Amino acid sequence: MPRFEEGDRVRVDIPDETDPDHDELHGKHGIVVELLSDDAGETTGSEQDSVIYRIEVENDQTHDFREHDLRPPIE
């Protein structure tokens, strides 16, 4: 079961400073606009890894994330 649902506000959390998306997206807030799925959970053994969250971030662009890169928003 997904942790977040469409319409939820979330915060992107990419603590690895070597990750190519860190500088652009770490700490940004956005809205879950779509839930997608794939078969990554079969490889990792974790069902939550099969959920892809499409997030519209503050600059009106969409990016796809796994649950481990998302947190509740800082209000």
C-alpha positions, -999 to 999 in steps of 0.1 A, spaced: 0 0 0 15 34 -10 25 57 18 13 88 -1 -17 93 -23 -25 116 -52 -30 151 -39 -7 147 -9 20 174 -4 55 159 1 91 169 6 119 155 -15 147 141 6 179 131 -13 206 132 14 233 118 -9 251 149 -22 267 128 -50 232 120 -64 228 140 -96 193 152 -85 205 164 -51 213 200 -59 182 206 -79 156 187 -59 167 180 -23 144 198 1 118 208 -25 82 204 -18 56 192 -43 23 174 -49 18 138 -58 0 140 -92 1 103 -102 10 69 -88 28 45 -113 41 10 -108 68 -13 -121 83 -46 -112 113 -32 -91 98 -48 -60 103 -82 -74 140 -75 -77 144 -59 -42 119 -80 -24 101 -49 -11 66 -42 -25 70 -5 -18 98 -3 -44 73 -10 -71 55 23 -65 67 53 -84 54 87 -72 51 114 -99 56 147 -81 50 182 -94 76 203 -76 76 240 -69 89 249 -104 59 232 -121 80 203 -134 73 167 -127 98 142 -115 94 105 -105 105 92 -71 105 61 -50 91 62 -15 126 63 1 131 97 -15 100 113 0 90 126 34 60 145 49 62 182 42 78 208 65 50 232 72 
